[in-house]
Amino acid sequence: MNRIKMVLFAVSLVCFTSAAFADATFENSGGSLKSLNGGTGYYLQSSGSQLSGVNGLGALDCSGLASQGGTCSGLVSFTTGLTSGLAPTLIDNVGGPATVLTGPGSIKISEGGSTIFTGTFVNALWTYVGTCTGISSCGVTGGYYEWQLSGNITGTYSNGQPANGALVQLTTQPMKNDPFIHGTGTIGIAGGSSTLQTVPESGTLVLFGTGLVAVALLTRRKALSVRG
C-alpha cells in the first residue's frame, strides 16, 4: 500500500507542477509604438508599455499599474517582423485589408525586474480600425486613425516551461493625423493583452503515463494477493 501511495504522490506532484503553469493572461497599458524601416519592409517596435495585470501564474499574479498604486511593476516589449511584399508601408491598409507582418519578431514580458516570458512572433497582422476611410477624410469631425496588432507567438517561461499559440492583441491610441504617412512614425499604445497556453514537456507526459501504469500494476498485484 505504501508503494501505491508513493506513486500516487509522484503523479499528483507532476499534475501540480503542470497546473502551476497553466494558461496565463497578461495585460499592458501605455507606452509607444514605432514604425521603422527595415530595408526590405517596415516593422513595429514597442517602448515603455507597462504591465497592468497578470492572471493565472499564482504568486506572480498582479493587478493595476504600480504608478497608480497597483501591484504590477513590469514591462511588455516586442518587435514584429517585416511587412510582406515589396516594402509596403504600415498605412497601406487604411480602409483596406490588414497588413501582414512576417517573422522573425520577438516579445518579452517582465515583472518586478525579472523576465517572466520570452518568445518569438510566428506571424502578426496590423489592422486598421479607425473611422477614416482614407487620408483626406480624416479632417472631418469625429474622424481618427487607430490600429490593432494581433499575432501568434511561441516561447518559454522563466522556468523553461514552453508556451505557444499565444494571441497578442494591442490597440493604438486614436490620432487625428496619420503618424505613418511617410512610412515611419510613432503612435501611443492604448492597451493590449497576451494569453499564453503552456505546452506539457514530453518528459512530463512520459512520467505521468508511467505513473499511471505503475499504479495499475500495483493495484492488480494487491488484488491478487488478497485473493490468494
PyRosetta script that sets phi, psi and omega in degrees:
from pyrosetta import init, pose_from_sequence

init()
pose = pose_from_sequence("MNRIKMVLFAVSLVCFTSAAFADATFENSGGSLKSLNGGTGYYLQSSGSQLSGVNGLGALDCSGLASQGGTCSGLVSFTTGLTSGLAPTLIDNVGGPATVLTGPGSIKISEGGSTIFTGTFVNALWTYVGTCTGISSCGVTGGYYEWQLSGNITGTYSNGQPANGALVQLTTQPMKNDPFIHGTGTIGIAGGSSTLQTVPESGTLVLFGTGLVAVALLTRRKALSVRG")
pose.set_psi(1, -36.5)
pose.set_omega(1, 179.7)
pose.set_phi(2, -62.2)
pose.set_psi(2, -36.8)
pose.set_omega(2, 178.8)
pose.set_phi(3, -63.8)
pose.set_psi(3, -41.5)
pose.set_omega(3, 179.2)
pose.set_phi(4, -62.1)
pose.set_psi(4, -42.9)
pose.set_omega(4, 179.3)
pose.set_phi(5, -62.1)
pose.set_psi(5, -40.6)
pose.set_omega(5, -179.4)
pose.set_phi(6, -64.7)
pose.set_psi(6, -42.2)
pose.set_omega(6, 179.9)
pose.set_phi(7, -66.8)
pose.set_psi(7, -42.2)
pose.set_omega(7, 178.0)
pose.set_phi(8, -61.4)
pose.set_psi(8, -37.6)
pose.set_omega(8, 178.3)
pose.set_phi(9, -64.7)
pose.set_psi(9, -42.3)
pose.set_omega(9, -180.0)
pose.set_phi(10, -63.7)
pose.set_psi(10, -42.6)
pose.set_omega(10, 179.6)
pose.set_phi(11, -64.4)
pose.set_psi(11, -42.9)
pose.set_omega(11, 180.0)
pose.set_phi(12, -65.6)
pose.set_psi(12, -33.2)
pose.set_omega(12, 178.2)
pose.set_phi(13, -65.5)
pose.set_psi(13, -40.6)
pose.set_omega(13, 177.0)
pose.set_phi(14, -61.8)
pose.set_psi(14, -44.6)
pose.set_omega(14, 179.9)
pose.set_phi(15, -62.6)
pose.set_psi(15, -40.8)
pose.set_omega(15, -179.4)
pose.set_phi(16, -64.5)
pose.set_psi(16, -41.8)
pose.set_omega(16, -179.3)
pose.set_phi(17, -62.5)
pose.set_psi(17, -41.8)
pose.set_omega(17, 179.5)
pose.set_phi(18, -66.3)
pose.set_psi(18, -40.4)
pose.set_omega(18, -177.7)
pose.set_phi(19, -67.4)
pose.set_psi(19, -28.3)
pose.set_omega(19, -178.5)
pose.set_phi(20, -64.2)
pose.set_psi(20, -23.6)
pose.set_omega(20, 177.0)
pose.set_phi(21, -120.6)
pose.set_psi(21, 58.6)
pose.set_omega(21, 176.1)
pose.set_phi(22, -79.1)
pose.set_psi(22, -172.4)
pose.set_omega(22, 180.0)
pose.set_phi(23, -58.2)
pose.set_psi(23, 137.9)
pose.set_omega(23, -178.1)
pose.set_phi(24, -131.3)
pose.set_psi(24, 148.2)
pose.set_omega(24, 178.3)
pose.set_phi(25, -118.8)
pose.set_psi(25, 132.8)
pose.set_omega(25, 178.9)
pose.set_phi(26, -118.4)
pose.set_psi(26, 132.0)
pose.set_omega(26, 177.1)
pose.set_phi(27, -110.6)
pose.set_psi(27, 144.4)
pose.set_omega(27, 176.5)
pose.set_phi(28, -138.4)
pose.set_psi(28, 156.4)
pose.set_omega(28, -175.0)
pose.set_phi(29, -149.1)
pose.set_psi(29, 146.3)
pose.set_omega(29, 175.8)
pose.set_phi(30, 77.4)
pose.set_psi(30, -173.4)
pose.set_omega(30, -177.5)
pose.set_phi(31, 88.6)
pose.set_psi(31, -170.0)
pose.set_omega(31, -177.9)
pose.set_phi(32, -137.0)
pose.set_psi(32, 162.2)
pose.set_omega(32, -179.0)
pose.set_phi(33, -128.0)
pose.set_psi(33, 122.3)
pose.set_omega(33, -178.5)
pose.set_phi(34, -105.6)
pose.set_psi(34, 142.2)
pose.set_omega(34, 170.8)
pose.set_phi(35, -100.1)
pose.set_psi(35, 122.5)
pose.set_omega(35, -176.3)
pose.set_phi(36, -123.8)
pose.set_psi(36, 149.3)
pose.set_omega(36, -179.1)
pose.set_phi(37, -87.7)
pose.set_psi(37, 118.2)
pose.set_omega(37, -179.8)
pose.set_phi(38, -97.7)
pose.set_psi(38, 13.7)
pose.set_omega(38, 179.1)
pose.set_phi(39, 92.4)
pose.set_psi(39, -60.1)
pose.set_omega(39, 179.1)
pose.set_phi(40, -103.7)
pose.set_psi(40, 7.1)
pose.set_omega(40, 179.5)
pose.set_phi(41, 172.7)
pose.set_psi(41, 176.1)
pose.set_omega(41, 179.4)
pose.set_phi(42, -106.4)
pose.set_psi(42, 153.7)
pose.set_omega(42, 177.7)
pose.set_phi(43, -140.3)
pose.set_psi(43, 163.9)
pose.set_omega(43, -178.1)
pose.set_phi(44, -109.1)
pose.set_psi(44, 140.7)
pose.set_omega(44, 178.9)
pose.set_phi(45, -136.4)
pose.set_psi(45, 126.8)
pose.set_omega(45, -178.6)
pose.set_phi(46, -90.4)
pose.set_psi(46, 159.2)
pose.set_omega(46, 178.6)
pose.set_phi(47, -151.4)
pose.set_psi(47, 130.1)
pose.set_omega(47, 172.6)
pose.set_phi(48, 69.4)
pose.set_psi(48, 21.8)
pose.set_omega(48, 177.8)
pose.set_phi(49, -83.3)
pose.set_psi(49, 117.5)
pose.set_omega(49, -172.2)
pose.set_phi(50, -87.6)
pose.set_psi(50, 143.5)
pose.set_omega(50, 175.5)
pose.set_phi(51, -70.3)
pose.set_psi(51, 126.0)
pose.set_omega(51, -177.0)
pose.set_phi(52, -119.5)
pose.set_psi(52, -1.4)
pose.set_omega(52, 178.4)
pose.set_phi(53, -173.5)
pose.set_psi(53, 137.8)
pose.set_omega(53, 173.9)
pose.set_phi(54, -134.0)
pose.set_psi(54, 129.5)
pose.set_omega(54, -179.8)
pose.set_phi(55, -137.9)
pose.set_psi(55, 126.6)
pose.set_omega(55, 177.7)
pose.set_phi(56, 113.2)
pose.set_psi(56, -1.0)
pose.set_omega(56, -178.3)
pose.set_phi(57, -113.9)
pose.set_psi(57, 21.7)
pose.set_omega(57, 175.1)
pose.set_phi(58, 62.1)
pose.set_psi(58, -114.3)
pose.set_omega(58, -176.0)
pose.set_phi(59, -64.1)
pose.set_psi(59, -19.8)
pose.set_omega(59, -179.6)
pose.set_phi(60, -87.8)
pose.set_psi(60, -5.3)
pose.set_omega(60, 179.3)
pose.set_phi(61, -63.3)
pose.set_psi(61, 143.3)
pose.set_omega(61, 177.3)
pose.set_phi(62, -150.7)
pose.set_psi(62, 167.1)
pose.set_omega(62, -177.8)
pose.set_phi(63, -146.7)
pose.set_psi(63, 131.3)
pose.set_omega(63, 175.2)
pose.set_phi(64, 85.0)
pose.set_psi(64, 148.6)
pose.set_omega(64, 177.7)
pose.set_phi(65, -68.8)
pose.set_psi(65, 135.6)
pose.set_omega(65, 179.9)
pose.set_phi(66, -60.5)
pose.set_psi(66, -33.6)
pose.set_omega(66, -179.3)
pose.set_phi(67, -67.7)
pose.set_psi(67, -15.2)
pose.set_omega(67, -179.9)
pose.set_phi(68, -114.5)
pose.set_psi(68, 21.5)
pose.set_omega(68, 177.6)
pose.set_phi(69, 90.3)
pose.set_psi(69, 5.7)
pose.set_omega(69, 179.3)
pose.set_phi(70, -82.5)
pose.set_psi(70, -171.4)
pose.set_omega(70, -176.3)
pose.set_phi(71, -109.1)
pose.set_psi(71, -2.9)
pose.set_omega(71, 179.6)
pose.set_phi(72, -88.8)
pose.set_psi(72, 137.5)
pose.set_omega(72, -178.0)
pose.set_phi(73, -137.9)
pose.set_psi(73, 23.1)
pose.set_omega(73, -177.0)
pose.set_phi(74, -106.7)
pose.set_psi(74, -170.9)
pose.set_omega(74, -178.9)
pose.set_phi(75, -134.7)
pose.set_psi(75, 151.6)
pose.set_omega(75, 171.4)
pose.set_phi(76, -118.6)
pose.set_psi(76, 115.1)
pose.set_omega(76, -178.0)
pose.set_phi(77, -127.9)
pose.set_psi(77, 144.9)
pose.set_omega(77, -179.6)
pose.set_phi(78, -155.6)
pose.set_psi(78, 160.5)
pose.set_omega(78, 173.2)
pose.set_phi(79, -134.5)
pose.set_psi(79, 127.9)
pose.set_omega(79, -179.0)
pose.set_phi(80, -86.9)
pose.set_psi(80, 173.7)
pose.set_omega(80, 172.5)
pose.set_phi(81, -78.5)
pose.set_psi(81, -173.3)
pose.set_omega(81, -177.0)
pose.set_phi(82, -84.9)
pose.set_psi(82, 155.5)
pose.set_omega(82, 172.3)
pose.set_phi(83, -63.2)
pose.set_psi(83, 142.9)
pose.set_omega(83, -178.5)
pose.set_phi(84, -81.8)
pose.set_psi(84, 163.5)
pose.set_omega(84, 179.6)
pose.set_phi(85, 87.1)
pose.set_psi(85, -159.5)
pose.set_omega(85, -177.5)
pose.set_phi(86, -87.7)
pose.set_psi(86, 72.9)
pose.set_omega(86, 175.7)
pose.set_phi(87, 49.2)
pose.set_psi(87, 51.8)
pose.set_omega(87, 176.1)
pose.set_phi(88, -69.0)
pose.set_psi(88, 147.2)
pose.set_omega(88, 177.6)
pose.set_phi(89, -80.2)
pose.set_psi(89, 171.8)
pose.set_omega(89, -177.3)
pose.set_phi(90, -83.1)
pose.set_psi(90, 4.1)
pose.set_omega(90, 175.3)
pose.set_phi(91, -104.1)
pose.set_psi(91, 2.2)
pose.set_omega(91, -178.7)
pose.set_phi(92, -63.1)
pose.set_psi(92, -20.2)
pose.set_omega(92, -176.4)
pose.set_phi(93, -99.7)
pose.set_psi(93, 12.9)
pose.set_omega(93, 177.4)
pose.set_phi(94, -63.0)
pose.set_psi(94, 114.4)
pose.set_omega(94, -177.9)
pose.set_phi(95, 76.3)
pose.set_psi(95, 8.5)
pose.set_omega(95, -177.7)
pose.set_phi(96, -134.4)
pose.set_psi(96, -159.7)
pose.set_omega(96, -178.0)
pose.set_phi(97, -71.2)
pose.set_psi(97, 162.3)
pose.set_omega(97, -179.6)
pose.set_phi(98, -66.7)
pose.set_psi(98, 150.2)
pose.set_omega(98, 175.1)
pose.set_phi(99, -87.7)
pose.set_psi(99, 132.5)
pose.set_omega(99, 179.8)
pose.set_phi(100, -89.0)
pose.set_psi(100, 130.7)
pose.set_omega(100, 177.0)
pose.set_phi(101, -111.8)
pose.set_psi(101, 113.2)
pose.set_omega(101, -175.9)
pose.set_phi(102, -93.9)
pose.set_psi(102, 153.0)
pose.set_omega(102, -177.6)
pose.set_phi(103, -67.5)
pose.set_psi(103, 173.7)
pose.set_omega(103, 3.6)
pose.set_phi(104, -86.4)
pose.set_psi(104, 150.8)
pose.set_omega(104, 172.6)
pose.set_phi(105, -137.3)
pose.set_psi(105, 172.7)
pose.set_omega(105, -177.2)
pose.set_phi(106, -139.7)
pose.set_psi(106, 156.2)
pose.set_omega(106, 176.2)
pose.set_phi(107, -144.9)
pose.set_psi(107, 142.0)
pose.set_omega(107, 178.3)
pose.set_phi(108, -138.7)
pose.set_psi(108, 134.7)
pose.set_omega(108, 177.8)
pose.set_phi(109, -120.6)
pose.set_psi(109, 125.0)
pose.set_omega(109, -179.7)
pose.set_phi(110, -122.9)
pose.set_psi(110, 155.6)
pose.set_omega(110, 178.9)
pose.set_phi(111, -147.7)
pose.set_psi(111, 127.9)
pose.set_omega(111, 178.8)
pose.set_phi(112, 61.3)
pose.set_psi(112, 30.5)
pose.set_omega(112, 179.3)
pose.set_phi(113, 87.0)
pose.set_psi(113, -4.2)
pose.set_omega(113, -180.0)
pose.set_phi(114, -116.9)
pose.set_psi(114, 144.7)
pose.set_omega(114, 179.1)
pose.set_phi(115, -76.0)
pose.set_psi(115, 128.4)
pose.set_omega(115, 177.4)
pose.set_phi(116, -92.3)
pose.set_psi(116, -43.3)
pose.set_omega(116, -173.0)
pose.set_phi(117, -146.9)
pose.set_psi(117, 139.4)
pose.set_omega(117, 171.6)
pose.set_phi(118, -130.0)
pose.set_psi(118, 137.4)
pose.set_omega(118, -177.0)
pose.set_phi(119, -153.1)
pose.set_psi(119, -178.7)
pose.set_omega(119, -178.4)
pose.set_phi(120, -129.5)
pose.set_psi(120, 136.5)
pose.set_omega(120, 174.9)
pose.set_phi(121, -70.9)
pose.set_psi(121, 125.5)
pose.set_omega(121, 173.4)
pose.set_phi(122, -80.0)
pose.set_psi(122, -43.1)
pose.set_omega(122, 175.0)
pose.set_phi(123, -162.0)
pose.set_psi(123, 165.8)
pose.set_omega(123, -179.7)
pose.set_phi(124, -153.7)
pose.set_psi(124, 155.2)
pose.set_omega(124, 177.2)
pose.set_phi(125, -123.7)
pose.set_psi(125, 135.8)
pose.set_omega(125, 177.2)
pose.set_phi(126, -111.8)
pose.set_psi(126, 105.1)
pose.set_omega(126, -170.8)
pose.set_phi(127, -113.1)
pose.set_psi(127, 131.4)
pose.set_omega(127, 177.9)
pose.set_phi(128, -81.3)
pose.set_psi(128, 126.2)
pose.set_omega(128, -177.8)
pose.set_phi(129, -125.8)
pose.set_psi(129, 10.3)
pose.set_omega(129, -180.0)
pose.set_phi(130, -74.8)
pose.set_psi(130, 172.6)
pose.set_omega(130, -178.1)
pose.set_phi(131, -83.9)
pose.set_psi(131, -11.4)
pose.set_omega(131, -178.8)
pose.set_phi(132, -77.5)
pose.set_psi(132, 150.4)
pose.set_omega(132, 176.0)
pose.set_phi(133, -110.3)
pose.set_psi(133, 0.3)
pose.set_omega(133, 179.8)
pose.set_phi(134, 179.6)
pose.set_psi(134, 168.7)
pose.set_omega(134, -176.0)
pose.set_phi(135, -60.8)
pose.set_psi(135, -43.0)
pose.set_omega(135, -174.7)
pose.set_phi(136, -67.3)
pose.set_psi(136, -27.1)
pose.set_omega(136, -175.6)
pose.set_phi(137, -82.8)
pose.set_psi(137, -6.1)
pose.set_omega(137, -176.5)
pose.set_phi(138, -82.9)
pose.set_psi(138, 4.1)
pose.set_omega(138, 175.8)
pose.set_phi(139, -86.1)
pose.set_psi(139, -7.9)
pose.set_omega(139, -177.8)
pose.set_phi(140, -82.5)
pose.set_psi(140, 156.3)
pose.set_omega(140, 178.4)
pose.set_phi(141, -63.9)
pose.set_psi(141, 132.3)
pose.set_omega(141, 179.7)
pose.set_phi(142, 91.5)
pose.set_psi(142, -12.3)
pose.set_omega(142, 178.8)
pose.set_phi(143, -81.1)
pose.set_psi(143, 144.8)
pose.set_omega(143, 178.2)
pose.set_phi(144, -159.4)
pose.set_psi(144, 165.2)
pose.set_omega(144, 175.7)
pose.set_phi(145, -105.6)
pose.set_psi(145, 135.5)
pose.set_omega(145, 178.6)
pose.set_phi(146, -159.6)
pose.set_psi(146, 141.8)
pose.set_omega(146, -178.1)
pose.set_phi(147, -130.7)
pose.set_psi(147, 164.5)
pose.set_omega(147, 172.5)
pose.set_phi(148, -128.7)
pose.set_psi(148, 144.4)
pose.set_omega(148, 176.2)
pose.set_phi(149, -117.3)
pose.set_psi(149, 131.0)
pose.set_omega(149, 176.7)
pose.set_phi(150, -141.6)
pose.set_psi(150, 150.5)
pose.set_omega(150, -179.6)
pose.set_phi(151, -174.5)
pose.set_psi(151, 164.0)
pose.set_omega(151, 177.6)
pose.set_phi(152, -97.3)
pose.set_psi(152, 136.6)
pose.set_omega(152, 179.7)
pose.set_phi(153, -131.3)
pose.set_psi(153, 161.4)
pose.set_omega(153, 175.4)
pose.set_phi(154, -138.9)
pose.set_psi(154, 145.9)
pose.set_omega(154, -177.7)
pose.set_phi(155, -180.0)
pose.set_psi(155, -158.2)
pose.set_omega(155, -177.5)
pose.set_phi(156, -138.6)
pose.set_psi(156, 150.6)
pose.set_omega(156, 171.0)
pose.set_phi(157, -76.0)
pose.set_psi(157, 172.4)
pose.set_omega(157, -177.8)
pose.set_phi(158, -64.8)
pose.set_psi(158, -22.6)
pose.set_omega(158, 179.2)
pose.set_phi(159, -90.7)
pose.set_psi(159, 6.2)
pose.set_omega(159, 178.7)
pose.set_phi(160, 92.5)
pose.set_psi(160, -4.8)
pose.set_omega(160, 178.7)
pose.set_phi(161, -67.5)
pose.set_psi(161, 120.9)
pose.set_omega(161, -179.5)
pose.set_phi(162, -73.5)
pose.set_psi(162, 150.4)
pose.set_omega(162, 176.7)
pose.set_phi(163, -146.2)
pose.set_psi(163, 141.2)
pose.set_omega(163, 176.6)
pose.set_phi(164, -151.4)
pose.set_psi(164, -173.9)
pose.set_omega(164, -178.6)
pose.set_phi(165, 69.2)
pose.set_psi(165, 14.1)
pose.set_omega(165, -176.7)
pose.set_phi(166, -72.0)
pose.set_psi(166, 138.6)
pose.set_omega(166, 178.2)
pose.set_phi(167, -110.1)
pose.set_psi(167, 118.0)
pose.set_omega(167, 179.4)
pose.set_phi(168, -99.1)
pose.set_psi(168, 125.7)
pose.set_omega(168, 177.4)
pose.set_phi(169, -124.7)
pose.set_psi(169, 129.3)
pose.set_omega(169, -178.6)
pose.set_phi(170, -143.6)
pose.set_psi(170, 135.6)
pose.set_omega(170, 179.2)
pose.set_phi(171, -117.0)
pose.set_psi(171, 135.2)
pose.set_omega(171, 179.4)
pose.set_phi(172, -84.0)
pose.set_psi(172, 165.0)
pose.set_omega(172, 174.8)
pose.set_phi(173, -74.9)
pose.set_psi(173, 144.1)
pose.set_omega(173, 178.4)
pose.set_phi(174, -69.7)
pose.set_psi(174, 141.7)
pose.set_omega(174, 179.4)
pose.set_phi(175, -134.6)
pose.set_psi(175, 147.0)
pose.set_omega(175, 178.3)
pose.set_phi(176, -71.7)
pose.set_psi(176, -35.7)
pose.set_omega(176, -178.4)
pose.set_phi(177, -111.4)
pose.set_psi(177, 145.5)
pose.set_omega(177, -179.1)
pose.set_phi(178, -71.1)
pose.set_psi(178, 115.6)
pose.set_omega(178, -178.6)
pose.set_phi(179, -74.6)
pose.set_psi(179, -13.9)
pose.set_omega(179, -177.0)
pose.set_phi(180, -111.2)
pose.set_psi(180, 24.0)
pose.set_omega(180, -175.3)
pose.set_phi(181, -62.0)
pose.set_psi(181, -25.5)
pose.set_omega(181, 178.3)
pose.set_phi(182, -105.9)
pose.set_psi(182, 16.1)
pose.set_omega(182, 179.3)
pose.set_phi(183, 95.8)
pose.set_psi(183, -53.1)
pose.set_omega(183, 178.0)
pose.set_phi(184, -102.1)
pose.set_psi(184, 156.7)
pose.set_omega(184, -179.5)
pose.set_phi(185, 164.4)
pose.set_psi(185, -177.6)
pose.set_omega(185, -177.7)
pose.set_phi(186, -134.5)
pose.set_psi(186, 141.4)
pose.set_omega(186, 177.1)
pose.set_phi(187, -139.2)
pose.set_psi(187, 147.9)
pose.set_omega(187, -179.6)
pose.set_phi(188, -74.8)
pose.set_psi(188, 153.0)
pose.set_omega(188, 177.6)
pose.set_phi(189, -97.9)
pose.set_psi(189, 124.3)
pose.set_omega(189, 176.8)
pose.set_phi(190, -78.7)
pose.set_psi(190, -47.1)
pose.set_omega(190, 179.6)
pose.set_phi(191, 174.6)
pose.set_psi(191, 165.9)
pose.set_omega(191, -179.9)
pose.set_phi(192, -160.6)
pose.set_psi(192, 171.4)
pose.set_omega(192, 177.6)
pose.set_phi(193, -148.1)
pose.set_psi(193, 149.9)
pose.set_omega(193, 178.4)
pose.set_phi(194, -133.0)
pose.set_psi(194, 127.8)
pose.set_omega(194, 177.9)
pose.set_phi(195, -112.5)
pose.set_psi(195, 117.3)
pose.set_omega(195, -177.6)
pose.set_phi(196, -103.0)
pose.set_psi(196, 135.5)
pose.set_omega(196, 177.8)
pose.set_phi(197, -113.7)
pose.set_psi(197, 120.2)
pose.set_omega(197, -177.2)
pose.set_phi(198, -72.5)
pose.set_psi(198, 152.2)
pose.set_omega(198, 179.1)
pose.set_phi(199, -117.1)
pose.set_psi(199, 116.8)
pose.set_omega(199, 178.9)
pose.set_phi(200, -59.2)
pose.set_psi(200, 134.3)
pose.set_omega(200, 177.9)
pose.set_phi(201, -72.2)
pose.set_psi(201, 148.2)
pose.set_omega(201, -177.3)
pose.set_phi(202, -59.5)
pose.set_psi(202, -37.4)
pose.set_omega(202, 179.0)
pose.set_phi(203, -63.8)
pose.set_psi(203, -36.7)
pose.set_omega(203, 178.9)
pose.set_phi(204, -66.5)
pose.set_psi(204, -41.9)
pose.set_omega(204, 179.3)
pose.set_phi(205, -64.3)
pose.set_psi(205, -40.3)
pose.set_omega(205, 179.2)
pose.set_phi(206, -64.2)
pose.set_psi(206, -44.6)
pose.set_omega(206, 179.7)
pose.set_phi(207, -61.9)
pose.set_psi(207, -42.1)
pose.set_omega(207, 179.8)
pose.set_phi(208, -62.5)
pose.set_psi(208, -45.6)
pose.set_omega(208, -179.5)
pose.set_phi(209, -64.8)
pose.set_psi(209, -41.4)
pose.set_omega(209, 178.5)
pose.set_phi(210, -62.7)
pose.set_psi(210, -39.0)
pose.set_omega(210, 179.5)
pose.set_phi(211, -62.8)
pose.set_psi(211, -42.8)
pose.set_omega(211, 179.7)
pose.set_phi(212, -64.7)
pose.set_psi(212, -40.5)
pose.set_omega(212, 178.8)
pose.set_phi(213, -64.1)
pose.set_psi(213, -42.4)
pose.set_omega(213, -179.6)
pose.set_phi(214, -62.7)
pose.set_psi(214, -42.1)
pose.set_omega(214, 178.0)
pose.set_phi(215, -60.6)
pose.set_psi(215, -43.4)
pose.set_omega(215, -179.4)
pose.set_phi(216, -62.9)
pose.set_psi(216, -42.9)
pose.set_omega(216, -178.8)
pose.set_phi(217, -67.4)
pose.set_psi(217, -42.9)
pose.set_omega(217, 179.7)
pose.set_phi(218, -65.8)
pose.set_psi(218, -38.7)
pose.set_omega(218, 178.7)
pose.set_phi(219, -64.4)
pose.set_psi(219, -41.8)
pose.set_omega(219, 179.5)
pose.set_phi(220, -64.6)
pose.set_psi(220, -42.5)
pose.set_omega(220, 179.7)
pose.set_phi(221, -62.7)
pose.set_psi(221, -40.4)
pose.set_omega(221, 179.1)
pose.set_phi(222, -62.2)
pose.set_psi(222, -42.8)
pose.set_omega(222, -179.1)
pose.set_phi(223, -64.4)
pose.set_psi(223, -40.9)
pose.set_omega(223, -179.7)
pose.set_phi(224, -66.8)
pose.set_psi(224, -38.8)
pose.set_omega(224, 179.7)
pose.set_phi(225, -66.2)
pose.set_psi(225, -35.1)
pose.set_omega(225, 178.2)
pose.set_phi(226, -66.6)
pose.set_psi(226, -41.2)
pose.set_omega(226, 179.8)
pose.set_phi(227, -65.1)
pose.set_psi(227, -37.8)
pose.set_omega(227, -177.2)
pose.set_phi(228, -69.4)
pose.dump_pdb("model.pdb")
